[in-house]
Amino acid sequence: MASNDSPLSRRGFLKGLGALAGAAGAAAAAGCAAPQAGPATAPLPIDPLPVGDKYPAVPATPAAPPPVGQLRVFSALEARTVEALTARIMPGDADDPGAREAGVVSYIDSMLARQEGFVSPTYREPPFAEVYQSAVPPASTGYDVIWVPADQIERYGYQSTQTPREIYRIGVAAVNRHARQAFGADFPDLPEEDQDTIVGQLVDDAVPGFDELSAKAFFLTLRRHTAEGMFADPVYGGNRNLAGWRLVDFPGAQRAYTPLDLAREGHNYRPQSIQDLAPFHPGRLDHPNVILPVSGSELEHQHDPPRR
């Protein structure tokens, strides 16, 4: 496990992704095993990206998390590799859960099964934006490239010929190939010290074999998805047992907050998932999680009931 002073420590990870954790809303049992494609259940279907669909539909919120250990996209080795990589980015153990214990690999696998990993409408036709550092852009080479100043590239959204699913296929294969050549074993079978060395090489763009995308681009994709899987709602497959939300003291999915809740520092809510939001009838205190007054009802101007 990375030390607290390591560049890949939990402290540094949370410091760098604190804003993302809050925006995303974003402990498994001890000794959580790497997911395997078990023979008892058939693989779940993969939803394809419609041919010629420039703007894929946004997937609906799933009714339940994917089954634990059920793979939809990754092979067993790919899942073990991604799990080991995320566990070095966000280390943990049974008492202090990290990416492995929170099931981040299940989140990533489930995400990649929908529209090749695109979770929002994404335009994927040329011209693609390319950055330049000089005072003037390079001469145009055709219609496939538009030159953009480096400090403006974030305005242009997703810029890659590869889908997220293809990025993982390429990246995982390159990482394991390098691990075998440099250390004699696949990445998930290496000691943590050697794994940290390879992750550091990814950060430095120093892993060979990344011909179709850069090693750093793969790492940045992986780091983002590690944060999403750690802090998104558990219904998407990660944040198992609300490990990420407990880590940052986030209350999760709540229907509303009273004026008293908004005025005080901190909260007294038990963290909960979207799945835990109990239905209620406007104006009726069916359970303690109903927020009154309900806008537009005869109770709108009455005082809120005490929260429990």
Rosetta blueprint (number, residue, H / E / L):
1 M L
2 A L
3 S L
4 N L
5 D L
6 S L
7 P L
8 L L
9 S L
10 R H
11 R H
12 G H
13 F H
14 L H
15 K H
16 G H
17 L H
18 G H
19 A H
20 L H
21 A H
22 G H
23 A H
24 A H
25 G L
26 A L
27 A L
28 A L
29 A L
30 A L
31 G L
32 C L
33 A L
34 A L
35 P L
36 Q L
37 A L
38 G L
39 P L
40 A L
41 T L
42 A L
43 P L
44 L L
45 P L
46 I L
47 D E
48 P L
49 L L
50 P L
51 V L
52 G L
53 D L
54 K L
55 Y L
56 P L
57 A L
58 V L
59 P L
60 A L
61 T L
62 P L
63 A L
64 A L
65 P L
66 P L
67 P L
68 V L
69 G L
70 Q L
71 L L
72 R L
73 V L
74 F L
75 S L
76 A H
77 L H
78 E H
79 A H
80 R H
81 T H
82 V H
83 E H
84 A H
85 L H
86 T H
87 A H
88 R H
89 I H
90 M L
91 P L
92 G L
93 D L
94 A L
95 D L
96 D L
97 P L
98 G L
99 A L
100 R L
101 E L
102 A L
103 G L
104 V H
105 V H
106 S H
107 Y H
108 I H
109 D H
110 S H
111 M H
112 L H
113 A L
114 R E
115 Q H
116 E H
117 G H
118 F L
119 V L
120 S L
121 P L
122 T L
123 Y L
124 R L
125 E L
126 P L
127 P L
128 F E
129 A E
130 E E
131 V E
132 Y E
133 Q L
134 S L
135 A L
136 V L
137 P L
138 P L
139 A L
140 S L
141 T L
142 G L
143 Y L
144 D L
145 V E
146 I E
147 W E
148 V E
149 P E
150 A H
151 D H
152 Q H
153 I H
154 E H
155 R H
156 Y H
157 G L
158 Y L
159 Q L
160 S L
161 T L
162 Q L
163 T L
164 P H
165 R H
166 E H
167 I H
168 Y H
169 R H
170 I H
171 G H
172 V H
173 A H
174 A H
175 V H
176 N H
177 R H
178 H H
179 A H
180 R H
181 Q H
182 A H
183 F H
184 G L
185 A L
186 D L
187 F H
188 P H
189 D H
190 L L
191 P L
192 E H
193 E H
194 D H
195 Q H
196 D H
197 T H
198 I H
199 V H
200 G H
201 Q H
202 L H
203 V H
204 D L
205 D L
206 A L
207 V L
208 P L
209 G L
210 F L
211 D L
212 E L
213 L L
214 S L
215 A H
216 K H
217 A H
218 F H
219 F H
220 L H
221 T H
222 L H
223 R H
224 R H
225 H H
226 T H
227 A H
228 E H
229 G H
230 M H
231 F H
232 A L
233 D L
234 P H
235 V H
236 Y H
237 G L
238 G L
239 N L
240 R H
241 N H
242 L H
243 A H
244 G H
245 W H
246 R H
247 L H
248 V H
249 D L
250 F L
251 P L
252 G E
253 A L
254 Q L
255 R L
256 A L
257 Y L
258 T L
259 P H
260 L H
261 D H
262 L H
263 A H
264 R L
265 E L
266 G L
267 H L
268 N L
269 Y L
270 R L
271 P L
272 Q E
273 S L
274 I H
275 Q H
276 D H
277 L L
278 A L
279 P L
280 F L
281 H L
282 P L
283 G L
284 R L
285 L L
286 D L
287 H L
288 P L
289 N L
290 V L
291 I L
292 L L
293 P L
294 V L
295 S L
296 G L
297 S L
298 E L
299 L L
300 E L
301 H L
302 Q L
303 H L
304 D L
305 P L
306 P L
307 R L
308 R L
